[in-house]
């Protein structure tokens, strides 16, 4: 098929495993409540797990989508993060 771009294999849902990671769930809640902590948290993550940070950097859009997803109880800070990320999070486009 012409124009079928595949970079390295797979790619779709590279960060899906984070959804079931308790640490990521906690991070998502903290970032939704306080968006400015995302950068320092990522820097700390880079010290602890450079491979994961590289994966996040490679899949930044997917990471932001996961971070913006409502948690178990749907955090109230989501709007602030969506605004910070460029107001991308439309919730009822219909």
PDB file with one MODEL, atoms N, CA, C and O in Angstrom:
MODEL        1
ATOM      1  N   UNK A   1       0.833  -1.186   0.000  1.00  0.00           N
ATOM      2  CA  UNK A   1       0.000   0.000   0.000  1.00  0.00           C
ATOM      3  C   UNK A   1       0.876   1.247   0.000  1.00  0.00           C
ATOM      4  O   UNK A   1       1.801   1.370   0.803  1.00  0.00           O
ATOM      5  N   UNK A   2       0.579   2.154  -0.894  1.00  0.00           N
ATOM      6  CA  UNK A   2       1.417   3.352  -1.047  1.00  0.00           C
ATOM      7  C   UNK A   2       1.257   4.304   0.127  1.00  0.00           C
ATOM      8  O   UNK A   2       0.149   4.544   0.609  1.00  0.00           O
ATOM      9  N   UNK A   3       2.380   4.839   0.576  1.00  0.00           N
ATOM     10  CA  UNK A   3       2.355   5.839   1.641  1.00  0.00           C
ATOM     11  C   UNK A   3       2.081   5.281   3.022  1.00  0.00           C
ATOM     12  O   UNK A   3       1.769   6.040   3.940  1.00  0.00           O
ATOM     13  N   UNK A   4       2.192   3.974   3.191  1.00  0.00           N
ATOM     14  CA  UNK A   4       1.967   3.384   4.514  1.00  0.00           C
ATOM     15  C   UNK A   4       3.189   3.612   5.379  1.00  0.00           C
ATOM     16  O   UNK A   4       4.164   2.867   5.285  1.00  0.00           O
ATOM     17  N   UNK A   5       3.146   4.638   6.226  1.00  0.00           N
ATOM     18  CA  UNK A   5       4.316   4.981   7.043  1.00  0.00           C
ATOM     19  C   UNK A   5       4.403   4.123   8.289  1.00  0.00           C
ATOM     20  O   UNK A   5       3.507   4.151   9.132  1.00  0.00           O
ATOM     21  N   UNK A   6       5.484   3.359   8.408  1.00  0.00           N
ATOM     22  CA  UNK A   6       5.690   2.562   9.615  1.00  0.00           C
ATOM     23  C   UNK A   6       7.092   2.823  10.126  1.00  0.00           C
ATOM     24  O   UNK A   6       8.068   2.475   9.460  1.00  0.00           O
ATOM     25  N   UNK A   7       7.206   3.417  11.271  1.00  0.00           N
ATOM     26  CA  UNK A   7       8.528   3.747  11.795  1.00  0.00           C
ATOM     27  C   UNK A   7       8.925   2.831  12.938  1.00  0.00           C
ATOM     28  O   UNK A   7       8.586   3.098  14.091  1.00  0.00           O
ATOM     29  N   UNK A   8       9.630   1.766  12.639  1.00  0.00           N
ATOM     30  CA  UNK A   8      10.135   0.912  13.704  1.00  0.00           C
ATOM     31  C   UNK A   8       9.195  -0.208  14.099  1.00  0.00           C
ATOM     32  O   UNK A   8       9.580  -1.075  14.883  1.00  0.00           O
ATOM     33  N   UNK A   9       8.000  -0.219  13.592  1.00  0.00           N
ATOM     34  CA  UNK A   9       7.065  -1.308  13.893  1.00  0.00           C
ATOM     35  C   UNK A   9       6.088  -0.943  14.989  1.00  0.00           C
ATOM     36  O   UNK A   9       6.479  -0.384  16.014  1.00  0.00           O
ATOM     37  N   UNK A  10       4.853  -1.248  14.786  1.00  0.00           N
ATOM     38  CA  UNK A  10       3.833  -0.973  15.805  1.00  0.00           C
ATOM     39  C   UNK A  10       3.560   0.509  15.894  1.00  0.00           C
ATOM     40  O   UNK A  10       3.189   1.135  14.901  1.00  0.00           O
ATOM     41  N   UNK A  11       3.737   1.073  17.061  1.00  0.00           N
ATOM     42  CA  UNK A  11       3.548   2.505  17.236  1.00  0.00           C
ATOM     43  C   UNK A  11       2.195   2.833  17.827  1.00  0.00           C
ATOM     44  O   UNK A  11       2.105   3.671  18.724  1.00  0.00           O
ATOM     45  N   UNK A  12       1.142   2.198  17.348  1.00  0.00           N
ATOM     46  CA  UNK A  12      -0.196   2.504  17.852  1.00  0.00           C
ATOM     47  C   UNK A  12      -0.327   1.991  19.287  1.00  0.00           C
ATOM     48  O   UNK A  12      -0.185   0.795  19.545  1.00  0.00           O
ATOM     49  N   UNK A  13      -0.594   2.890  20.196  1.00  0.00           N
ATOM     50  CA  UNK A  13      -0.777   2.486  21.589  1.00  0.00           C
ATOM     51  C   UNK A  13       0.515   2.106  22.283  1.00  0.00           C
ATOM     52  O   UNK A  13       0.520   1.214  23.130  1.00  0.00           O
ATOM     53  N   UNK A  14       1.610   2.767  21.940  1.00  0.00           N
ATOM     54  CA  UNK A  14       2.903   2.450  22.549  1.00  0.00           C
ATOM     55  C   UNK A  14       2.903   2.652  24.053  1.00  0.00           C
ATOM     56  O   UNK A  14       3.638   1.978  24.774  1.00  0.00           O
ATOM     57  N   UNK A  15       2.089   3.571  24.524  1.00  0.00           N
ATOM     58  CA  UNK A  15       2.069   3.893  25.946  1.00  0.00           C
ATOM     59  C   UNK A  15       0.832   3.358  26.652  1.00  0.00           C
ATOM     60  O   UNK A  15       0.585   3.709  27.806  1.00  0.00           O
ATOM     61  N   UNK A  16       0.050   2.516  25.983  1.00  0.00           N
ATOM     62  CA  UNK A  16      -1.170   1.977  26.579  1.00  0.00           C
ATOM     63  C   UNK A  16      -0.910   1.290  27.917  1.00  0.00           C
ATOM     64  O   UNK A  16      -1.759   1.320  28.808  1.00  0.00           O
ATOM     65  N   UNK A  17       0.263   0.673  28.060  1.00  0.00           N
ATOM     66  CA  UNK A  17       0.570  -0.054  29.297  1.00  0.00           C
ATOM     67  C   UNK A  17       0.555   0.872  30.512  1.00  0.00           C
ATOM     68  O   UNK A  17       0.381   0.413  31.641  1.00  0.00           O
ATOM     69  N   UNK A  18       0.737   2.175  30.283  1.00  0.00           N
ATOM     70  CA  UNK A  18       0.746   3.119  31.401  1.00  0.00           C
ATOM     71  C   UNK A  18      -0.613   3.216  32.077  1.00  0.00           C
ATOM     72  O   UNK A  18      -0.697   3.519  33.267  1.00  0.00           O
ATOM     73  N   UNK A  19      -1.681   2.961  31.318  1.00  0.00           N
ATOM     74  CA  UNK A  19      -3.022   3.076  31.892  1.00  0.00           C
ATOM     75  C   UNK A  19      -3.198   2.186  33.116  1.00  0.00           C
ATOM     76  O   UNK A  19      -3.907   2.545  34.056  1.00  0.00           O
ATOM     77  N   UNK A  20      -2.553   1.032  33.101  1.00  0.00           N
ATOM     78  CA  UNK A  20      -2.719   0.091  34.215  1.00  0.00           C
ATOM     79  C   UNK A  20      -1.605   0.227  35.251  1.00  0.00           C
ATOM     80  O   UNK A  20      -1.530  -0.566  36.189  1.00  0.00           O
ATOM     81  N   UNK A  21      -0.741   1.226  35.085  1.00  0.00           N
ATOM     82  CA  UNK A  21       0.374   1.436  35.999  1.00  0.00           C
ATOM     83  C   UNK A  21      -0.066   2.363  37.140  1.00  0.00           C
ATOM     84  O   UNK A  21      -0.415   3.518  36.899  1.00  0.00           O
ATOM     85  N   UNK A  22      -0.050   1.854  38.391  1.00  0.00           N
ATOM     86  CA  UNK A  22      -0.492   2.688  39.525  1.00  0.00           C
ATOM     87  C   UNK A  22       0.304   3.979  39.675  1.00  0.00           C
ATOM     88  O   UNK A  22      -0.250   5.006  40.064  1.00  0.00           O
ATOM     89  N   UNK A  23       1.605   3.935  39.368  1.00  0.00           N
ATOM     90  CA  UNK A  23       2.422   5.144  39.473  1.00  0.00           C
ATOM     91  C   UNK A  23       1.964   6.181  38.455  1.00  0.00           C
ATOM     92  O   UNK A  23       1.889   7.371  38.763  1.00  0.00           O
ATOM     93  N   UNK A  24       1.658   5.724  37.236  1.00  0.00           N
ATOM     94  CA  UNK A  24       1.189   6.660  36.219  1.00  0.00           C
ATOM     95  C   UNK A  24      -0.165   7.240  36.596  1.00  0.00           C
ATOM     96  O   UNK A  24      -0.418   8.426  36.385  1.00  0.00           O
ATOM     97  N   UNK A  25      -1.037   6.403  37.156  1.00  0.00           N
ATOM     98  CA  UNK A  25      -2.354   6.883  37.576  1.00  0.00           C
ATOM     99  C   UNK A  25      -2.214   7.974  38.634  1.00  0.00           C
ATOM    100  O   UNK A  25      -2.929   8.975  38.600  1.00  0.00           O
ATOM    101  N   UNK A  26      -1.291   7.775  39.575  1.00  0.00           N
ATOM    102  CA  UNK A  26      -1.043   8.787  40.607  1.00  0.00           C
ATOM    103  C   UNK A  26      -0.460  10.053  39.975  1.00  0.00           C
ATOM    104  O   UNK A  26      -0.856  11.166  40.322  1.00  0.00           O
ATOM    105  N   UNK A  27       0.480   9.875  39.049  1.00  0.00           N
ATOM    106  CA  UNK A  27       1.084  11.013  38.356  1.00  0.00           C
ATOM    107  C   UNK A  27       0.011  11.797  37.609  1.00  0.00           C
ATOM    108  O   UNK A  27      -0.018  13.027  37.659  1.00  0.00           O
ATOM    109  N   UNK A  28      -0.869  11.080  36.916  1.00  0.00           N
ATOM    110  CA  UNK A  28      -1.919  11.732  36.137  1.00  0.00           C
ATOM    111  C   UNK A  28      -2.813  12.576  37.055  1.00  0.00           C
ATOM    112  O   UNK A  28      -3.163  13.706  36.716  1.00  0.00           O
ATOM    113  N   UNK A  29      -3.177  12.025  38.207  1.00  0.00           N
ATOM    114  CA  UNK A  29      -4.018  12.781  39.137  1.00  0.00           C
ATOM    115  C   UNK A  29      -3.304  14.033  39.636  1.00  0.00           C
ATOM    116  O   UNK A  29      -3.907  15.102  39.731  1.00  0.00           O
ATOM    117  N   UNK A  30      -2.015  13.897  39.955  1.00  0.00           N
ATOM    118  CA  UNK A  30      -1.257  15.046  40.450  1.00  0.00           C
ATOM    119  C   UNK A  30      -1.117  16.113  39.376  1.00  0.00           C
ATOM    120  O   UNK A  30      -1.269  17.303  39.650  1.00  0.00           O
ATOM    121  N   UNK A  31      -0.826  15.684  38.155  1.00  0.00           N
ATOM    122  CA  UNK A  31      -0.630  16.633  37.062  1.00  0.00           C
ATOM    123  C   UNK A  31      -1.944  17.317  36.703  1.00  0.00           C
ATOM    124  O   UNK A  31      -1.956  18.505  36.383  1.00  0.00           O
ATOM    125  N   UNK A  32      -3.046  16.579  36.752  1.00  0.00           N
ATOM    126  CA  UNK A  32      -4.337  17.196  36.449  1.00  0.00           C
ATOM    127  C   UNK A  32      -4.696  18.234  37.507  1.00  0.00           C
ATOM    128  O   UNK A  32      -5.316  19.251  37.196  1.00  0.00           O
ATOM    129  N   UNK A  33      -4.312  17.984  38.746  1.00  0.00           N
ATOM    130  CA  UNK A  33      -4.595  18.934  39.814  1.00  0.00           C
ATOM    131  C   UNK A  33      -3.613  20.110  39.804  1.00  0.00           C
ATOM    132  O   UNK A  33      -3.935  21.202  40.271  1.00  0.00           O
ATOM    133  N   UNK A  34      -2.412  19.871  39.266  1.00  0.00           N
ATOM    134  CA  UNK A  34      -1.333  20.857  39.349  1.00  0.00           C
ATOM    135  C   UNK A  34      -0.441  20.715  38.119  1.00  0.00           C
ATOM    136  O   UNK A  34       0.653  20.158  38.219  1.00  0.00           O
ATOM    137  N   UNK A  35      -0.888  21.212  36.945  1.00  0.00           N
ATOM    138  CA  UNK A  35      -0.198  20.946  35.674  1.00  0.00           C
ATOM    139  C   UNK A  35       1.271  21.339  35.631  1.00  0.00           C
ATOM    140  O   UNK A  35       2.046  20.716  34.906  1.00  0.00           O
ATOM    141  N   UNK A  36       1.678  22.363  36.393  1.00  0.00           N
ATOM    142  CA  UNK A  36       3.065  22.808  36.297  1.00  0.00           C
ATOM    143  C   UNK A  36       4.067  21.808  36.860  1.00  0.00           C
ATOM    144  O   UNK A  36       5.271  21.974  36.661  1.00  0.00           O
ATOM    145  N   UNK A  37       3.596  20.763  37.565  1.00  0.00           N
ATOM    146  CA  UNK A  37       4.550  19.791  38.107  1.00  0.00           C
ATOM    147  C   UNK A  37       4.972  18.757  37.063  1.00  0.00           C
ATOM    148  O   UNK A  37       5.868  17.955  37.326  1.00  0.00           O
ATOM    149  N   UNK A  38       4.345  18.759  35.887  1.00  0.00           N
ATOM    150  CA  UNK A  38       4.648  17.735  34.890  1.00  0.00           C
ATOM    151  C   UNK A  38       6.129  17.723  34.517  1.00  0.00           C
ATOM    152  O   UNK A  38       6.753  16.662  34.498  1.00  0.00           O
ATOM    153  N   UNK A  39       6.695  18.895  34.219  1.00  0.00           N
ATOM    154  CA  UNK A  39       8.092  18.952  33.775  1.00  0.00           C
ATOM    155  C   UNK A  39       9.061  18.431  34.838  1.00  0.00           C
ATOM    156  O   UNK A  39       9.902  17.590  34.523  1.00  0.00           O
ATOM    157  N   UNK A  40       8.971  18.904  36.090  1.00  0.00           N
ATOM    158  CA  UNK A  40       9.866  18.350  37.120  1.00  0.00           C
ATOM    159  C   UNK A  40       9.677  16.846  37.322  1.00  0.00           C
ATOM    160  O   UNK A  40      10.643  16.126  37.571  1.00  0.00           O
ATOM    161  N   UNK A  41       8.439  16.377  37.216  1.00  0.00           N
ATOM    162  CA  UNK A  41       8.183  14.942  37.375  1.00  0.00           C
ATOM    163  C   UNK A  41       8.859  14.153  36.263  1.00  0.00           C
ATOM    164  O   UNK A  41       9.424  13.087  36.508  1.00  0.00           O
ATOM    165  N   UNK A  42       8.804  14.674  35.040  1.00  0.00           N
ATOM    166  CA  UNK A  42       9.451  13.988  33.921  1.00  0.00           C
ATOM    167  C   UNK A  42      10.969  13.986  34.090  1.00  0.00           C
ATOM    168  O   UNK A  42      11.634  13.008  33.750  1.00  0.00           O
ATOM    169  N   UNK A  43      11.510  15.076  34.611  1.00  0.00           N
ATOM    170  CA  UNK A  43      12.960  15.128  34.852  1.00  0.00           C
ATOM    171  C   UNK A  43      13.361  14.073  35.874  1.00  0.00           C
ATOM    172  O   UNK A  43      14.379  13.399  35.714  1.00  0.00           O
ATOM    173  N   UNK A  44      12.562  13.933  36.918  1.00  0.00           N
ATOM    174  CA  UNK A  44      12.835  12.930  37.939  1.00  0.00           C
ATOM    175  C   UNK A  44      12.700  11.530  37.356  1.00  0.00           C
ATOM    176  O   UNK A  44      13.496  10.641  37.656  1.00  0.00           O
ATOM    177  N   UNK A  45      11.689  11.347  36.523  1.00  0.00           N
ATOM    178  CA  UNK A  45      11.488  10.059  35.865  1.00  0.00           C
ATOM    179  C   UNK A  45      12.708   9.698  35.018  1.00  0.00           C
ATOM    180  O   UNK A  45      13.119   8.539  34.969  1.00  0.00           O
ATOM    181  N   UNK A  46      13.280  10.698  34.357  1.00  0.00           N
ATOM    182  CA  UNK A  46      14.462  10.465  33.531  1.00  0.00           C
ATOM    183  C   UNK A  46      15.642   9.941  34.325  1.00  0.00           C
ATOM    184  O   UNK A  46      16.456   9.180  33.802  1.00  0.00           O
ATOM    185  N   UNK A  47      15.742  10.342  35.591  1.00  0.00           N
ATOM    186  CA  UNK A  47      16.810   9.841  36.457  1.00  0.00           C
ATOM    187  C   UNK A  47      16.537   8.395  36.857  1.00  0.00           C
ATOM    188  O   UNK A  47      17.449   7.570  36.910  1.00  0.00           O
ATOM    189  N   UNK A  48      15.264   8.099  37.137  1.00  0.00           N
ATOM    190  CA  UNK A  48      14.908   6.778  37.631  1.00  0.00           C
ATOM    191  C   UNK A  48      14.740   5.755  36.512  1.00  0.00           C
ATOM    192  O   UNK A  48      15.094   4.587  36.670  1.00  0.00           O
ATOM    193  N   UNK A  49      14.197   6.201  35.381  1.00  0.00           N
ATOM    194  CA  UNK A  49      13.870   5.273  34.304  1.00  0.00           C
ATOM    195  C   UNK A  49      14.063   5.961  32.955  1.00  0.00           C
ATOM    196  O   UNK A  49      13.088   6.350  32.311  1.00  0.00           O
ATOM    197  N   UNK A  50      15.332   6.114  32.518  1.00  0.00           N
ATOM    198  CA  UNK A  50      15.613   6.833  31.271  1.00  0.00           C
ATOM    199  C   UNK A  50      14.924   6.219  30.047  1.00  0.00           C
ATOM    200  O   UNK A  50      14.558   6.933  29.114  1.00  0.00           O
ATOM    201  N   UNK A  51      14.750   4.897  30.055  1.00  0.00           N
ATOM    202  CA  UNK A  51      14.111   4.254  28.900  1.00  0.00           C
ATOM    203  C   UNK A  51      12.656   4.670  28.779  1.00  0.00           C
ATOM    204  O   UNK A  51      12.168   4.913  27.675  1.00  0.00           O
ATOM    205  N   UNK A  52      11.957   4.754  29.908  1.00  0.00           N
ATOM    206  CA  UNK A  52      10.559   5.169  29.879  1.00  0.00           C
ATOM    207  C   UNK A  52      10.450   6.625  29.432  1.00  0.00           C
ATOM    208  O   UNK A  52       9.564   6.974  28.652  1.00  0.00           O
ATOM    209  N   UNK A  53      11.351   7.473  29.928  1.00  0.00           N
ATOM    210  CA  UNK A  53      11.335   8.875  29.522  1.00  0.00           C
ATOM    211  C   UNK A  53      11.561   8.992  28.012  1.00  0.00           C
ATOM    212  O   UNK A  53      10.920   9.807  27.349  1.00  0.00           O
ATOM    213  N   UNK A  54      12.467   8.182  27.475  1.00  0.00           N
ATOM    214  CA  UNK A  54      12.715   8.215  26.029  1.00  0.00           C
ATOM    215  C   UNK A  54      11.459   7.782  25.267  1.00  0.00           C
ATOM    216  O   UNK A  54      11.127   8.362  24.233  1.00  0.00           O
ATOM    217  N   UNK A  55      10.767   6.767  25.778  1.00  0.00           N
ATOM    218  CA  UNK A  55       9.532   6.306  25.149  1.00  0.00           C
ATOM    219  C   UNK A  55       8.470   7.410  25.184  1.00  0.00           C
ATOM    220  O   UNK A  55       7.753   7.621  24.205  1.00  0.00           O
ATOM    221  N   UNK A  56       8.374   8.109  26.313  1.00  0.00           N
ATOM    222  CA  UNK A  56       7.424   9.222  26.437  1.00  0.00           C
ATOM    223  C   UNK A  56       7.782  10.332  25.454  1.00  0.00           C
ATOM    224  O   UNK A  56       6.904  10.881  24.787  1.00  0.00           O
ATOM    225  N   UNK A  57       9.076  10.664  25.362  1.00  0.00           N
ATOM    226  CA  UNK A  57       9.503  11.718  24.442  1.00  0.00           C
ATOM    227  C   UNK A  57       9.228  11.345  22.997  1.00  0.00           C
ATOM    228  O   UNK A  57       8.914  12.207  22.177  1.00  0.00           O
ATOM    229  N   UNK A  58       9.344  10.067  22.686  1.00  0.00           N
ATOM    230  CA  UNK A  58       9.088   9.590  21.324  1.00  0.00           C
ATOM    231  C   UNK A  58       7.598   9.640  21.000  1.00  0.00           C
ATOM    232  O   UNK A  58       7.213   9.796  19.841  1.00  0.00           O
ATOM    233  N   UNK A  59       6.767   9.508  22.021  1.00  0.00           N
ATOM    234  CA  UNK A  59       5.308   9.442  21.839  1.00  0.00           C
ATOM    235  C   UNK A  59       4.619  10.547  22.636  1.00  0.00           C
ATOM    236  O   UNK A  59       3.672  10.284  23.377  1.00  0.00           O
ATOM    237  N   UNK A  60       5.094  11.782  22.485  1.00  0.00           N
ATOM    238  CA  UNK A  60       4.601  12.881  23.317  1.00  0.00           C
ATOM    239  C   UNK A  60       3.103  13.106  23.173  1.00  0.00           C
ATOM    240  O   UNK A  60       2.416  13.332  24.169  1.00  0.00           O
ATOM    241  N   UNK A  61       2.586  13.046  21.947  1.00  0.00           N
ATOM    242  CA  UNK A  61       1.154  13.302  21.761  1.00  0.00           C
ATOM    243  C   UNK A  61       0.321  12.248  22.466  1.00  0.00           C
ATOM    244  O   UNK A  61      -0.687  12.559  23.100  1.00  0.00           O
ATOM    245  N   UNK A  62       0.749  10.993  22.349  1.00  0.00           N
ATOM    246  CA  UNK A  62       0.016   9.926  23.033  1.00  0.00           C
ATOM    247  C   UNK A  62       0.108  10.096  24.547  1.00  0.00           C
ATOM    248  O   UNK A  62      -0.871   9.876  25.260  1.00  0.00           O
ATOM    249  N   UNK A  63       1.287  10.487  25.037  1.00  0.00           N
ATOM    250  CA  UNK A  63       1.460  10.700  26.470  1.00  0.00           C
ATOM    251  C   UNK A  63       0.523  11.803  26.977  1.00  0.00           C
ATOM    252  O   UNK A  63      -0.122  11.652  28.014  1.00  0.00           O
ATOM    253  N   UNK A  64       0.458  12.907  26.236  1.00  0.00           N
ATOM    254  CA  UNK A  64      -0.430  13.999  26.640  1.00  0.00           C
ATOM    255  C   UNK A  64      -1.888  13.559  26.609  1.00  0.00           C
ATOM    256  O   UNK A  64      -2.683  13.973  27.451  1.00  0.00           O
ATOM    257  N   UNK A  65      -2.238  12.721  25.639  1.00  0.00           N
ATOM    258  CA  UNK A  65      -3.608  12.221  25.577  1.00  0.00           C
ATOM    259  C   UNK A  65      -3.919  11.365  26.808  1.00  0.00           C
ATOM    260  O   UNK A  65      -4.996  11.476  27.395  1.00  0.00           O
ATOM    261  N   UNK A  66      -2.960  10.508  27.191  1.00  0.00           N
ATOM    262  CA  UNK A  66      -3.154   9.668  28.375  1.00  0.00           C
ATOM    263  C   UNK A  66      -3.240  10.521  29.640  1.00  0.00           C
ATOM    264  O   UNK A  66      -4.078  10.269  30.506  1.00  0.00           O
ATOM    265  N   UNK A  67      -2.376  11.525  29.746  1.00  0.00           N
ATOM    266  CA  UNK A  67      -2.367  12.400  30.919  1.00  0.00           C
ATOM    267  C   UNK A  67      -3.690  13.154  31.022  1.00  0.00           C
ATOM    268  O   UNK A  67      -4.176  13.418  32.122  1.00  0.00           O
ATOM    269  N   UNK A  68      -4.273  13.499  29.869  1.00  0.00           N
ATOM    270  CA  UNK A  68      -5.512  14.273  29.853  1.00  0.00           C
ATOM    271  C   UNK A  68      -6.754  13.427  30.067  1.00  0.00           C
ATOM    272  O   UNK A  68      -7.831  13.969  30.317  1.00  0.00           O
ATOM    273  N   UNK A  69      -6.628  12.113  29.975  1.00  0.00           N
ATOM    274  CA  UNK A  69      -7.791  11.257  30.189  1.00  0.00           C
ATOM    275  C   UNK A  69      -8.278  11.410  31.618  1.00  0.00           C
ATOM    276  O   UNK A  69      -7.474  11.561  32.538  1.00  0.00           O
ATOM    277  N   UNK A  70      -9.608  11.373  31.814  1.00  0.00           N
ATOM    278  CA  UNK A  70     -10.101  11.405  33.190  1.00  0.00           C
ATOM    279  C   UNK A  70      -9.683  10.144  33.921  1.00  0.00           C
ATOM    280  O   UNK A  70      -9.671   9.057  33.344  1.00  0.00           O
ATOM    281  N   UNK A  71      -9.344  10.293  35.186  1.00  0.00           N
ATOM    282  CA  UNK A  71      -8.966   9.134  35.990  1.00  0.00           C
ATOM    283  C   UNK A  71     -10.193   8.349  36.398  1.00  0.00           C
ATOM    284  O   UNK A  71     -11.274   8.511  35.831  1.00  0.00           O
ATOM    285  N   UNK A  72     -10.010   7.501  37.382  1.00  0.00           N
ATOM    286  CA  UNK A  72     -11.108   6.679  37.878  1.00  0.00           C
ATOM    287  C   UNK A  72     -12.316   7.552  38.241  1.00  0.00           C
ATOM    288  O   UNK A  72     -13.453   7.229  37.898  1.00  0.00           O
ATOM    289  N   UNK A  73     -12.051   8.656  38.937  1.00  0.00           N
ATOM    290  CA  UNK A  73     -13.157   9.508  39.352  1.00  0.00           C
ATOM    291  C   UNK A  73     -13.211  10.809  38.567  1.00  0.00           C
ATOM    292  O   UNK A  73     -14.012  11.686  38.891  1.00  0.00           O
ATOM    293  N   UNK A  74     -12.377  10.954  37.541  1.00  0.00           N
ATOM    294  CA  UNK A  74     -12.413  12.140  36.691  1.00  0.00           C
ATOM    295  C   UNK A  74     -11.967  13.395  37.422  1.00  0.00           C
ATOM    296  O   UNK A  74     -12.791  14.108  37.994  1.00  0.00           O
ATOM    297  N   UNK A  75     -10.690  13.665  37.406  1.00  0.00           N
ATOM    298  CA  UNK A  75     -10.142  14.784  38.167  1.00  0.00           C
ATOM    299  C   UNK A  75     -10.608  16.134  37.652  1.00  0.00           C
ATOM    300  O   UNK A  75     -10.806  16.303  36.449  1.00  0.00           O
ATOM    301  N   UNK A  76     -10.787  17.102  38.551  1.00  0.00           N
ATOM    302  CA  UNK A  76     -11.268  18.432  38.178  1.00  0.00           C
ATOM    303  C   UNK A  76     -10.208  19.288  37.497  1.00  0.00           C
ATOM    304  O   UNK A  76     -10.538  20.309  36.893  1.00  0.00           O
ATOM    305  N   UNK A  77      -8.940  18.890  37.582  1.00  0.00           N
ATOM    306  CA  UNK A  77      -7.866  19.702  37.016  1.00  0.00           C
ATOM    307  C   UNK A  77      -7.670  19.494  35.528  1.00  0.00           C
ATOM    308  O   UNK A  77      -6.765  20.086  34.941  1.00  0.00           O
ATOM    309  N   UNK A  78      -8.489  18.672  34.908  1.00  0.00           N
ATOM    310  CA  UNK A  78      -8.317  18.342  33.501  1.00  0.00           C
ATOM    311  C   UNK A  78      -8.419  19.570  32.613  1.00  0.00           C
ATOM    312  O   UNK A  78      -7.663  19.704  31.651  1.00  0.00           O
ATOM    313  N   UNK A  79      -9.344  20.467  32.925  1.00  0.00           N
ATOM    314  CA  UNK A  79      -9.517  21.654  32.100  1.00  0.00           C
ATOM    315  C   UNK A  79      -8.239  22.497  32.095  1.00  0.00           C
ATOM    316  O   UNK A  79      -7.844  23.035  31.061  1.00  0.00           O
ATOM    317  N   UNK A  80      -7.604  22.605  33.255  1.00  0.00           N
ATOM    318  CA  UNK A  80      -6.387  23.397  33.352  1.00  0.00           C
ATOM    319  C   UNK A  80      -5.289  22.797  32.488  1.00  0.00           C
ATOM    320  O   UNK A  80      -4.555  23.526  31.821  1.00  0.00           O
ATOM    321  N   UNK A  81      -5.172  21.482  32.495  1.00  0.00           N
ATOM    322  CA  UNK A  81      -4.141  20.832  31.699  1.00  0.00           C
ATOM    323  C   UNK A  81      -4.458  20.957  30.218  1.00  0.00           C
ATOM    324  O   UNK A  81      -3.555  21.181  29.412  1.00  0.00           O
ATOM    325  N   UNK A  82      -5.721  20.816  29.848  1.00  0.00           N
ATOM    326  CA  UNK A  82      -6.115  20.960  28.451  1.00  0.00           C
ATOM    327  C   UNK A  82      -5.796  22.367  27.957  1.00  0.00           C
ATOM    328  O   UNK A  82      -5.328  22.543  26.832  1.00  0.00           O
ATOM    329  N   UNK A  83      -6.051  23.372  28.805  1.00  0.00           N
ATOM    330  CA  UNK A  83      -5.759  24.750  28.434  1.00  0.00           C
ATOM    331  C   UNK A  83      -4.254  24.946  28.265  1.00  0.00           C
ATOM    332  O   UNK A  83      -3.805  25.646  27.357  1.00  0.00           O
ATOM    333  N   UNK A  84      -3.479  24.312  29.158  1.00  0.00           N
ATOM    334  CA  UNK A  84      -2.036  24.435  29.105  1.00  0.00           C
ATOM    335  C   UNK A  84      -1.470  23.753  27.865  1.00  0.00           C
ATOM    336  O   UNK A  84      -0.482  24.208  27.289  1.00  0.00           O
ATOM    337  N   UNK A  85      -2.119  22.636  27.455  1.00  0.00           N
ATOM    338  CA  UNK A  85      -1.654  21.882  26.300  1.00  0.00           C
ATOM    339  C   UNK A  85      -2.163  22.483  24.988  1.00  0.00           C
ATOM    340  O   UNK A  85      -1.860  21.960  23.915  1.00  0.00           O
ATOM    341  N   UNK A  86      -2.916  23.554  25.059  1.00  0.00           N
ATOM    342  CA  UNK A  86      -3.373  24.213  23.842  1.00  0.00           C
ATOM    343  C   UNK A  86      -4.872  24.132  23.642  1.00  0.00           C
ATOM    344  O   UNK A  86      -5.353  24.401  22.541  1.00  0.00           O
ATOM    345  N   UNK A  87      -5.616  23.776  24.656  1.00  0.00           N
ATOM    346  CA  UNK A  87      -7.070  23.711  24.546  1.00  0.00           C
ATOM    347  C   UNK A  87      -7.538  22.681  23.561  1.00  0.00           C
ATOM    348  O   UNK A  87      -8.529  22.890  22.861  1.00  0.00           O
ATOM    349  N   UNK A  88      -6.848  21.579  23.494  1.00  0.00           N
ATOM    350  CA  UNK A  88      -7.087  20.537  22.502  1.00  0.00           C
ATOM    351  C   UNK A  88      -8.197  19.581  22.895  1.00  0.00           C
ATOM    352  O   UNK A  88      -8.717  18.858  22.045  1.00  0.00           O
ATOM    353  N   UNK A  89      -8.570  19.565  24.171  1.00  0.00           N
ATOM    354  CA  UNK A  89      -9.450  18.503  24.657  1.00  0.00           C
ATOM    355  C   UNK A  89     -10.914  18.785  24.486  1.00  0.00           C
ATOM    356  O   UNK A  89     -11.577  19.210  25.432  1.00  0.00           O
ATOM    357  N   UNK A  90     -11.436  18.559  23.299  1.00  0.00           N
ATOM    358  CA  UNK A  90     -12.872  18.692  23.084  1.00  0.00           C
ATOM    359  C   UNK A  90     -13.552  17.446  23.619  1.00  0.00           C
ATOM    360  O   UNK A  90     -13.103  16.331  23.354  1.00  0.00           O
ATOM    361  N   UNK A  91     -14.636  17.626  24.372  1.00  0.00           N
ATOM    362  CA  UNK A  91     -15.246  16.476  24.985  1.00  0.00           C
ATOM    363  C   UNK A  91     -16.572  16.092  24.367  1.00  0.00           C
ATOM    364  O   UNK A  91     -16.988  14.945  24.533  1.00  0.00           O
ATOM    365  N   UNK A  92     -17.259  16.968  23.670  1.00  0.00           N
ATOM    366  CA  UNK A  92     -18.541  16.586  23.108  1.00  0.00           C
ATOM    367  C   UNK A  92     -18.680  17.035  21.665  1.00  0.00           C
ATOM    368  O   UNK A  92     -19.681  17.652  21.299  1.00  0.00           O
ATOM    369  N   UNK A  93     -17.684  16.731  20.843  1.00  0.00           N
ATOM    370  CA  UNK A  93     -17.752  17.140  19.441  1.00  0.00           C
ATOM    371  C   UNK A  93     -18.763  16.254  18.736  1.00  0.00           C
ATOM    372  O   UNK A  93     -18.512  15.068  18.523  1.00  0.00           O
ATOM    373  N   UNK A  94     -19.905  16.824  18.373  1.00  0.00           N
ATOM    374  CA  UNK A  94     -20.928  15.970  17.787  1.00  0.00           C
ATOM    375  C   UNK A  94     -21.792  16.689  16.874  1.00  0.00           C
ATOM    376  O   UNK A  94     -22.707  16.100  16.298  1.00  0.00           O
TER     377      UNK A  94
ENDMDL
END
